[in-house]
Amino acid sequence: MHDASDEPDDLEPPGNADPLLEACLADALGPYLGALSPEEIEDYRRLLTIFIKTHPAAAPLYDRLRARPPVPSESGEVARDASSQRAGGPAAGEAAAARRDGTFGGRR
């Protein structure tokens, strides 16, 4: 007799899996876990992986998402570079002081 409790979940990612790709696959295939066989799920995983990585419409979106910094899993401070600081941040105040014109954030 085959014991299914010893097998990993059908959507369990392999050890070196791309977390972004795995999240996409889990979203797409999750609703079908009870309806499809493990073989069908694996076939769809392969098909969707190839589609996401190679299709002319999907691949650029996937690449852009991969280029984004990871979303922190918990709250806390996030380091920012000077170009991403708001007009009210320290860099804006330093720029106004350097101009010595009394403006703040470059507005007049």
N, CA, C and O atoms as CSV, one atom per row, in Angstrom:
chain,resi,resn,atom,element,x,y,z
A,1,MET,N,N,0.851,-1.183,0.000
A,1,MET,CA,C,0.000,0.000,0.000
A,1,MET,C,C,0.886,1.231,0.000
A,1,MET,O,O,1.927,1.259,0.656
A,2,HIS,N,N,0.469,2.243,-0.734
A,2,HIS,CA,C,1.232,3.483,-0.882
A,2,HIS,C,C,0.776,4.496,0.161
A,2,HIS,O,O,-0.415,4.797,0.254
A,3,ASP,N,N,1.714,5.027,0.950
A,3,ASP,CA,C,1.389,6.018,1.975
A,3,ASP,C,C,1.744,7.411,1.462
A,3,ASP,O,O,2.923,7.739,1.328
A,4,ALA,N,N,0.740,8.229,1.176
A,4,ALA,CA,C,0.957,9.574,0.619
A,4,ALA,C,C,1.535,10.540,1.654
A,4,ALA,O,O,2.076,11.580,1.279
A,5,SER,N,N,1.433,10.227,2.932
A,5,SER,CA,C,1.934,11.152,3.952
A,5,SER,C,C,3.459,11.230,3.959
A,5,SER,O,O,4.022,12.176,4.510
A,6,ASP,N,N,4.139,10.248,3.357
A,6,ASP,CA,C,5.596,10.273,3.300
A,6,ASP,C,C,6.132,11.122,2.155
A,6,ASP,O,O,7.310,11.479,2.141
A,7,GLU,N,N,5.270,11.445,1.195
A,7,GLU,CA,C,5.698,12.223,0.039
A,7,GLU,C,C,5.610,13.713,0.323
A,7,GLU,O,O,4.771,14.148,1.112
A,8,PRO,N,N,6.470,14.498,-0.314
A,8,PRO,CA,C,6.369,15.942,-0.137
A,8,PRO,C,C,5.114,16.480,-0.804
A,8,PRO,O,O,4.541,15.828,-1.678
A,9,ASP,N,N,4.694,17.651,-0.401
A,9,ASP,CA,C,3.555,18.323,-1.005
A,9,ASP,C,C,3.814,18.492,-2.499
A,9,ASP,O,O,4.959,18.689,-2.906
A,10,ASP,N,N,2.776,18.419,-3.314
A,10,ASP,CA,C,2.933,18.532,-4.765
A,10,ASP,C,C,3.555,19.859,-5.174
A,10,ASP,O,O,4.215,19.934,-6.210
A,11,LEU,N,N,3.359,20.896,-4.388
A,11,LEU,CA,C,3.916,22.199,-4.726
A,11,LEU,C,C,5.145,22.544,-3.907
A,11,LEU,O,O,5.588,23.693,-3.906
A,12,GLU,N,N,5.691,21.577,-3.221
A,12,GLU,CA,C,6.905,21.804,-2.428
A,12,GLU,C,C,8.070,22.079,-3.365
A,12,GLU,O,O,8.398,21.241,-4.205
A,13,PRO,N,N,8.711,23.262,-3.231
A,13,PRO,CA,C,9.804,23.578,-4.147
A,13,PRO,C,C,11.043,22.740,-3.876
A,13,PRO,O,O,11.289,22.344,-2.736
A,14,PRO,N,N,11.829,22.466,-4.923
A,14,PRO,CA,C,13.109,21.785,-4.711
A,14,PRO,C,C,14.043,22.678,-3.898
A,14,PRO,O,O,13.781,23.871,-3.746
A,15,GLY,N,N,15.112,22.119,-3.382
A,15,GLY,CA,C,16.017,22.848,-2.500
A,15,GLY,C,C,16.617,24.111,-3.094
A,15,GLY,O,O,16.821,25.081,-2.364
A,16,ASN,N,N,16.908,24.139,-4.384
A,16,ASN,CA,C,17.547,25.305,-4.994
A,16,ASN,C,C,16.572,26.083,-5.875
A,16,ASN,O,O,16.996,26.713,-6.843
A,17,ALA,N,N,15.298,26.055,-5.566
A,17,ALA,CA,C,14.271,26.676,-6.397
A,17,ALA,C,C,14.278,28.195,-6.250
A,17,ALA,O,O,14.662,28.735,-5.212
A,18,ASP,N,N,13.849,28.861,-7.303
A,18,ASP,CA,C,13.682,30.302,-7.314
A,18,ASP,C,C,12.390,30.630,-6.555
A,18,ASP,O,O,11.317,30.196,-6.975
A,19,PRO,N,N,12.462,31.384,-5.451
A,19,PRO,CA,C,11.263,31.654,-4.655
A,19,PRO,C,C,10.190,32.408,-5.438
A,19,PRO,O,O,9.000,32.171,-5.228
A,20,LEU,N,N,10.583,33.303,-6.330
A,20,LEU,CA,C,9.611,34.041,-7.125
A,20,LEU,C,C,8.866,33.100,-8.069
A,20,LEU,O,O,7.640,33.152,-8.166
A,21,LEU,N,N,9.593,32.260,-8.748
A,21,LEU,CA,C,8.970,31.295,-9.652
A,21,LEU,C,C,8.068,30.343,-8.875
A,21,LEU,O,O,6.963,30.035,-9.319
A,22,GLU,N,N,8.526,29.883,-7.736
A,22,GLU,CA,C,7.730,28.966,-6.921
A,22,GLU,C,C,6.444,29.622,-6.435
A,22,GLU,O,O,5.406,28.965,-6.356
A,23,ALA,N,N,6.502,30.915,-6.106
A,23,ALA,CA,C,5.291,31.628,-5.687
A,23,ALA,C,C,4.299,31.715,-6.852
A,23,ALA,O,O,3.096,31.540,-6.658
A,24,CYS,N,N,4.797,31.983,-8.044
A,24,CYS,CA,C,3.935,32.026,-9.236
A,24,CYS,C,C,3.281,30.672,-9.477
A,24,CYS,O,O,2.082,30.591,-9.744
A,25,LEU,N,N,4.070,29.616,-9.381
A,25,LEU,CA,C,3.543,28.272,-9.610
A,25,LEU,C,C,2.522,27.882,-8.539
A,25,LEU,O,O,1.499,27.271,-8.848
A,26,ALA,N,N,2.795,28.229,-7.306
A,26,ALA,CA,C,1.865,27.902,-6.226
A,26,ALA,C,C,0.538,28.635,-6.417
A,26,ALA,O,O,-0.527,28.059,-6.197
A,27,ASP,N,N,0.600,29.917,-6.829
A,27,ASP,CA,C,-0.627,30.671,-7.087
A,27,ASP,C,C,-1.423,30.050,-8.229
A,27,ASP,O,O,-2.646,29.937,-8.153
A,28,ALA,N,N,-0.726,29.649,-9.282
A,28,ALA,CA,C,-1.400,29.115,-10.461
A,28,ALA,C,C,-1.954,27.712,-10.235
A,28,ALA,O,O,-3.056,27.402,-10.688
A,29,LEU,N,N,-1.206,26.868,-9.544
A,29,LEU,CA,C,-1.590,25.464,-9.426
A,29,LEU,C,C,-2.296,25.102,-8.123
A,29,LEU,O,O,-2.921,24.045,-8.035
A,30,GLY,N,N,-2.206,25.955,-7.123
A,30,GLY,CA,C,-2.801,25.669,-5.820
A,30,GLY,C,C,-4.256,25.233,-5.871
A,30,GLY,O,O,-4.621,24.251,-5.225
A,31,PRO,N,N,-5.096,25.936,-6.619
A,31,PRO,CA,C,-6.515,25.554,-6.654
A,31,PRO,C,C,-6.773,24.179,-7.276
A,31,PRO,O,O,-7.859,23.624,-7.104
A,32,TYR,N,N,-5.801,23.626,-7.990
A,32,TYR,CA,C,-6.006,22.374,-8.697
A,32,TYR,C,C,-5.385,21.162,-8.008
A,32,TYR,O,O,-5.431,20.056,-8.548
A,33,LEU,N,N,-4.809,21.354,-6.831
A,33,LEU,CA,C,-4.127,20.237,-6.169
A,33,LEU,C,C,-5.051,19.063,-5.897
A,33,LEU,O,O,-4.624,17.915,-6.020
A,34,GLY,N,N,-6.274,19.306,-5.540
A,34,GLY,CA,C,-7.196,18.212,-5.257
A,34,GLY,C,C,-7.801,17.605,-6.503
A,34,GLY,O,O,-8.297,16.480,-6.462
A,35,ALA,N,N,-7.770,18.328,-7.610
A,35,ALA,CA,C,-8.432,17.877,-8.829
A,35,ALA,C,C,-7.497,17.155,-9.804
A,35,ALA,O,O,-7.946,16.334,-10.604
A,36,LEU,N,N,-6.207,17.457,-9.737
A,36,LEU,CA,C,-5.243,16.873,-10.678
A,36,LEU,C,C,-4.353,15.856,-9.980
A,36,LEU,O,O,-4.110,15.947,-8.777
A,37,SER,N,N,-3.877,14.898,-10.741
A,37,SER,CA,C,-2.955,13.906,-10.190
A,37,SER,C,C,-1.578,14.541,-10.003
A,37,SER,O,O,-1.296,15.574,-10.611
A,38,PRO,N,N,-0.714,13.949,-9.177
A,38,PRO,CA,C,0.642,14.479,-9.018
A,38,PRO,C,C,1.404,14.558,-10.341
A,38,PRO,O,O,2.204,15.472,-10.540
A,39,GLU,N,N,1.163,13.616,-11.238
A,39,GLU,CA,C,1.824,13.643,-12.540
A,39,GLU,C,C,1.360,14.843,-13.361
A,39,GLU,O,O,2.164,15.503,-14.019
A,40,GLU,N,N,0.047,15.120,-13.317
A,40,GLU,CA,C,-0.491,16.274,-14.041
A,40,GLU,C,C,0.036,17.583,-13.452
A,40,GLU,O,O,0.369,18.512,-14.187
A,41,ILE,N,N,0.108,17.647,-12.140
A,41,ILE,CA,C,0.654,18.855,-11.484
A,41,ILE,C,C,2.090,19.072,-11.928
A,41,ILE,O,O,2.480,20.197,-12.239
A,42,GLU,N,N,2.882,18.005,-11.959
A,42,GLU,CA,C,4.284,18.129,-12.376
A,42,GLU,C,C,4.393,18.552,-13.835
A,42,GLU,O,O,5.259,19.353,-14.185
A,43,ASP,N,N,3.526,18.024,-14.682
A,43,ASP,CA,C,3.515,18.440,-16.093
A,43,ASP,C,C,3.209,19.927,-16.214
A,43,ASP,O,O,3.869,20.646,-16.964
A,44,TYR,N,N,2.208,20.381,-15.476
A,44,TYR,CA,C,1.864,21.803,-15.519
A,44,TYR,C,C,2.971,22.672,-14.928
A,44,TYR,O,O,3.210,23.778,-15.414
A,45,ARG,N,N,3.643,22.191,-13.897
A,45,ARG,CA,C,4.786,22.933,-13.326
A,45,ARG,C,C,5.860,23.153,-14.388
A,45,ARG,O,O,6.378,24.258,-14.546
A,46,ARG,N,N,6.183,22.084,-15.110
A,46,ARG,CA,C,7.200,22.197,-16.169
A,46,ARG,C,C,6.748,23.163,-17.263
A,46,ARG,O,O,7.520,24.019,-17.698
A,47,LEU,N,N,5.506,23.026,-17.705
A,47,LEU,CA,C,4.973,23.881,-18.754
A,47,LEU,C,C,4.982,25.347,-18.325
A,47,LEU,O,O,5.426,26.213,-19.079
A,48,LEU,N,N,4.495,25.624,-17.124
A,48,LEU,CA,C,4.452,27.006,-16.641
A,48,LEU,C,C,5.851,27.575,-16.417
A,48,LEU,O,O,6.079,28.759,-16.665
A,49,THR,N,N,6.778,26.759,-15.956
A,49,THR,CA,C,8.152,27.222,-15.767
A,49,THR,C,C,8.757,27.650,-17.097
A,49,THR,O,O,9.375,28.711,-17.192
A,50,ILE,N,N,8.581,26.836,-18.106
A,50,ILE,CA,C,9.101,27.182,-19.435
A,50,ILE,C,C,8.410,28.436,-19.958
A,50,ILE,O,O,9.060,29.326,-20.505
A,51,PHE,N,N,7.096,28.505,-19.789
A,51,PHE,CA,C,6.344,29.669,-20.260
A,51,PHE,C,C,6.835,30.948,-19.582
A,51,PHE,O,O,7.116,31.938,-20.258
A,52,ILE,N,N,6.937,30.934,-18.267
A,52,ILE,CA,C,7.327,32.130,-17.508
A,52,ILE,C,C,8.729,32.591,-17.890
A,52,ILE,O,O,8.986,33.792,-17.977
A,53,LYS,N,N,9.630,31.650,-18.118
A,53,LYS,CA,C,11.019,32.010,-18.391
A,53,LYS,C,C,11.316,32.323,-19.852
A,53,LYS,O,O,12.329,32.961,-20.140
A,54,THR,N,N,10.453,31.891,-20.796
A,54,THR,CA,C,10.812,32.042,-22.204
A,54,THR,C,C,9.800,32.779,-23.066
A,54,THR,O,O,10.175,33.276,-24.127
A,55,HIS,N,N,8.550,32.875,-22.671
A,55,HIS,CA,C,7.551,33.506,-23.520
A,55,HIS,C,C,7.858,34.995,-23.667
A,55,HIS,O,O,8.208,35.648,-22.685
A,56,PRO,N,N,7.733,35.541,-24.876
A,56,PRO,CA,C,8.081,36.953,-25.102
A,56,PRO,C,C,7.297,37.940,-24.244
A,56,PRO,O,O,7.791,39.031,-23.962
A,57,ALA,N,N,6.100,37.585,-23.829
A,57,ALA,CA,C,5.332,38.484,-22.964
A,57,ALA,C,C,5.642,38.266,-21.483
A,57,ALA,O,O,5.660,39.224,-20.710
A,58,ALA,N,N,5.881,37.034,-21.084
A,58,ALA,CA,C,6.070,36.716,-19.668
A,58,ALA,C,C,7.509,36.898,-19.193
A,58,ALA,O,O,7.725,37.354,-18.070
A,59,ALA,N,N,8.487,36.557,-20.009
A,59,ALA,CA,C,9.893,36.594,-19.577
A,59,ALA,C,C,10.357,37.985,-19.138
A,59,ALA,O,O,11.024,38.082,-18.107
A,60,PRO,N,N,10.040,39.074,-19.865
A,60,PRO,CA,C,10.469,40.394,-19.391
A,60,PRO,C,C,9.840,40.778,-18.046
A,60,PRO,O,O,10.485,41.427,-17.223
A,61,LEU,N,N,8.592,40.382,-17.826
A,61,LEU,CA,C,7.947,40.669,-16.541
A,61,LEU,C,C,8.628,39.895,-15.418
A,61,LEU,O,O,8.878,40.432,-14.339
A,62,TYR,N,N,8.920,38.637,-15.687
A,62,TYR,CA,C,9.609,37.796,-14.710
A,62,TYR,C,C,10.988,38.386,-14.382
A,62,TYR,O,O,11.380,38.446,-13.217
A,63,ASP,N,N,11.715,38.819,-15.413
A,63,ASP,CA,C,13.041,39.411,-15.200
A,63,ASP,C,C,12.960,40.696,-14.377
A,63,ASP,O,O,13.805,40.943,-13.517
A,64,ARG,N,N,11.935,41.515,-14.645
A,64,ARG,CA,C,11.775,42.752,-13.857
A,64,ARG,C,C,11.469,42.438,-12.400
A,64,ARG,O,O,11.998,43.093,-11.501
A,65,LEU,N,N,10.626,41.451,-12.160
A,65,LEU,CA,C,10.318,41.078,-10.779
A,65,LEU,C,C,11.548,40.529,-10.068
A,65,LEU,O,O,11.759,40.809,-8.888
A,66,ARG,N,N,12.357,39.754,-10.772
A,66,ARG,CA,C,13.581,39.209,-10.166
A,66,ARG,C,C,14.579,40.311,-9.834
A,66,ARG,O,O,15.355,40.173,-8.889
A,67,ALA,N,N,14.571,41.405,-10.598
A,67,ALA,CA,C,15.522,42.495,-10.375
A,67,ALA,C,C,15.152,43.354,-9.165
A,67,ALA,O,O,15.993,44.085,-8.642
A,68,ARG,N,N,13.907,43.270,-8.725
A,68,ARG,CA,C,13.479,44.051,-7.559
A,68,ARG,C,C,14.143,43.517,-6.297
A,68,ARG,O,O,14.423,42.324,-6.188
A,69,PRO,N,N,14.394,44.418,-5.339
A,69,PRO,CA,C,14.917,43.921,-4.062
A,69,PRO,C,C,13.859,43.073,-3.366
A,69,PRO,O,O,12.665,43.315,-3.542
A,70,PRO,N,N,14.274,42.092,-2.585
A,70,PRO,CA,C,13.310,41.227,-1.907
A,70,PRO,C,C,12.460,42.013,-0.913
A,70,PRO,O,O,12.919,42.978,-0.303
A,71,VAL,N,N,11.224,41.581,-0.768
A,71,VAL,CA,C,10.317,42.197,0.191
A,71,VAL,C,C,10.673,41.649,1.568
A,71,VAL,O,O,10.751,40.433,1.747
A,72,PRO,N,N,10.894,42.544,2.558
A,72,PRO,CA,C,11.241,42.039,3.885
A,72,PRO,C,C,10.096,41.216,4.470
A,72,PRO,O,O,8.925,41.547,4.284
A,73,SER,N,N,10.438,40.159,5.168
A,73,SER,CA,C,9.414,39.301,5.751
A,73,SER,C,C,8.926,39.833,7.098
A,73,SER,O,O,7.944,39.336,7.649
A,74,GLU,N,N,9.598,40.818,7.610
A,74,GLU,CA,C,9.160,41.430,8.861
A,74,GLU,C,C,9.427,42.929,8.799
A,74,GLU,O,O,10.215,43.394,7.975
A,75,SER,N,N,8.776,43.669,9.660
A,75,SER,CA,C,8.940,45.115,9.625
A,75,SER,C,C,10.282,45.506,10.243
A,75,SER,O,O,10.883,44.746,11.003
A,76,GLY,N,N,10.725,46.689,9.902
A,76,GLY,CA,C,11.989,47.190,10.420
A,76,GLY,C,C,12.525,48.281,9.520
A,76,GLY,O,O,11.858,48.700,8.575
A,77,GLU,N,N,13.724,48.740,9.811
A,77,GLU,CA,C,14.320,49.796,9.012
A,77,GLU,C,C,14.854,49.235,7.702
A,77,GLU,O,O,15.380,48.124,7.644
A,78,VAL,N,N,14.704,50.034,6.654
A,78,VAL,CA,C,15.186,49.665,5.337
A,78,VAL,C,C,16.152,50.742,4.879
A,78,VAL,O,O,15.820,51.927,4.909
A,79,ALA,N,N,17.338,50.345,4.458
A,79,ALA,CA,C,18.325,51.306,3.975
A,79,ALA,C,C,17.875,51.842,2.621
A,79,ALA,O,O,17.387,51.091,1.776
A,80,ARG,N,N,18.046,53.152,2.423
A,80,ARG,CA,C,17.678,53.781,1.163
A,80,ARG,C,C,18.866,54.550,0.639
A,80,ARG,O,O,19.671,55.077,1.407
A,81,ASP,N,N,18.969,54.612,-0.667
A,81,ASP,CA,C,20.019,55.435,-1.252
A,81,ASP,C,C,19.503,56.862,-1.394
A,81,ASP,O,O,18.303,57.102,-1.257
A,82,ALA,N,N,20.379,57.794,-1.663
A,82,ALA,CA,C,20.016,59.208,-1.707
A,82,ALA,C,C,18.994,59.505,-2.789
A,82,ALA,O,O,18.171,60.403,-2.612
A,83,SER,N,N,19.015,58.790,-3.897
A,83,SER,CA,C,18.085,59.074,-4.988
A,83,SER,C,C,16.658,58.674,-4.659
A,83,SER,O,O,15.725,59.182,-5.280
A,84,SER,N,N,16.462,57.775,-3.697
A,84,SER,CA,C,15.112,57.332,-3.385
A,84,SER,C,C,14.513,58.035,-2.176
A,84,SER,O,O,13.378,57.747,-1.796
A,85,GLN,N,N,15.253,58.947,-1.570
A,85,GLN,CA,C,14.721,59.645,-0.407
A,85,GLN,C,C,13.709,60.688,-0.842
A,85,GLN,O,O,13.818,61.263,-1.925
A,86,ARG,N,N,12.746,60.922,-0.006
A,86,ARG,CA,C,11.729,61.923,-0.295
A,86,ARG,C,C,12.331,63.315,-0.195
A,86,ARG,O,O,13.431,63.508,0.321
A,87,ALA,N,N,11.571,64.280,-0.708
A,87,ALA,CA,C,12.045,65.666,-0.698
A,87,ALA,C,C,12.298,66.157,0.722
A,87,ALA,O,O,13.115,67.056,0.922
A,88,GLY,N,N,11.628,65.598,1.693
A,88,GLY,CA,C,11.810,66.041,3.064
A,88,GLY,C,C,12.918,65.326,3.800
A,88,GLY,O,O,13.127,65.589,4.984
A,89,GLY,N,N,13.630,64.438,3.152
A,89,GLY,CA,C,14.681,63.660,3.798
A,89,GLY,C,C,15.941,64.467,3.995
A,89,GLY,O,O,16.007,65.618,3.563
A,90,PRO,N,N,16.947,63.892,4.638
A,90,PRO,CA,C,18.190,64.599,4.921
A,90,PRO,C,C,18.901,65.112,3.670
A,90,PRO,O,O,19.491,66.192,3.700
A,91,ALA,N,N,18.855,64.363,2.581
A,91,ALA,CA,C,19.559,64.799,1.373
A,91,ALA,C,C,18.956,66.092,0.836
A,91,ALA,O,O,19.681,66.949,0.331
A,92,ALA,N,N,17.633,66.242,0.939
A,92,ALA,CA,C,16.982,67.457,0.457
A,92,ALA,C,C,17.399,68.657,1.300
A,92,ALA,O,O,17.642,69.741,0.770
A,93,GLY,N,N,17.480,68.463,2.600
A,93,GLY,CA,C,17.902,69.548,3.479
A,93,GLY,C,C,19.337,69.974,3.212
A,93,GLY,O,O,19.653,71.163,3.246
A,94,GLU,N,N,20.200,69.010,2.950
A,94,GLU,CA,C,21.595,69.317,2.632
A,94,GLU,C,C,21.695,70.068,1.312
A,94,GLU,O,O,22.502,70.988,1.180
A,95,ALA,N,N,20.877,69.681,0.328
A,95,ALA,CA,C,20.897,70.356,-0.969
A,95,ALA,C,C,20.424,71.798,-0.817
A,95,ALA,O,O,21.003,72.699,-1.425
A,96,ALA,N,N,19.383,72.036,-0.016
A,96,ALA,CA,C,18.887,73.391,0.191
A,96,ALA,C,C,19.938,74.233,0.900
A,96,ALA,O,O,20.119,75.405,0.572
A,97,ALA,N,N,20.630,73.645,1.867
A,97,ALA,CA,C,21.668,74.390,2.581
A,97,ALA,C,C,22.809,74.754,1.638
A,97,ALA,O,O,23.390,75.834,1.751
A,98,ALA,N,N,23.129,73.859,0.712
A,98,ALA,CA,C,24.213,74.128,-0.233
A,98,ALA,C,C,23.832,75.259,-1.184
A,98,ALA,O,O,24.702,76.025,-1.601
A,99,ARG,N,N,22.537,75.383,-1.540
A,99,ARG,CA,C,22.095,76.454,-2.436
A,99,ARG,C,C,21.988,77.788,-1.697
A,99,ARG,O,O,22.103,78.853,-2.303
A,100,ARG,N,N,21.767,77.720,-0.385
A,100,ARG,CA,C,21.595,78.899,0.479
A,100,ARG,C,C,20.501,79.838,-0.019
A,100,ARG,O,O,20.610,81.057,0.117
A,101,ASP,N,N,19.447,79.263,-0.596
A,101,ASP,CA,C,18.368,80.119,-1.077
A,101,ASP,C,C,17.104,79.996,-0.221
A,101,ASP,O,O,16.086,80.615,-0.528
A,102,GLY,N,N,17.166,79.201,0.847
A,102,GLY,CA,C,16.044,79.103,1.766
A,102,GLY,C,C,14.963,78.156,1.317
A,102,GLY,O,O,13.972,77.985,2.027
A,103,THR,N,N,15.113,77.533,0.167
A,103,THR,CA,C,14.090,76.584,-0.271
A,103,THR,C,C,14.338,75.242,0.363
A,103,THR,O,O,15.436,74.949,0.837
A,104,PHE,N,N,13.305,74.434,0.364
A,104,PHE,CA,C,13.415,73.098,0.932
A,104,PHE,C,C,12.925,72.120,-0.109
A,104,PHE,O,O,11.797,72.247,-0.588
A,105,GLY,N,N,13.736,71.151,-0.471
A,105,GLY,CA,C,13.334,70.149,-1.438
A,105,GLY,C,C,13.347,70.648,-2.866
A,105,GLY,O,O,12.765,70.016,-3.747
A,106,GLY,N,N,13.994,71.763,-3.108
A,106,GLY,CA,C,14.131,72.257,-4.460
A,106,GLY,C,C,12.942,73.049,-4.952
A,106,GLY,O,O,12.929,73.470,-6.109
A,107,ARG,N,N,11.920,73.273,-4.098
A,107,ARG,CA,C,10.741,74.056,-4.520
A,107,ARG,C,C,10.946,75.505,-4.139
A,107,ARG,O,O,11.581,75.804,-3.128
A,108,ARG,N,N,10.418,76.392,-4.933
A,108,ARG,CA,C,10.501,77.827,-4.645
A,108,ARG,C,C,9.143,78.411,-4.499
A,108,ARG,O,O,9.011,79.611,-4.254
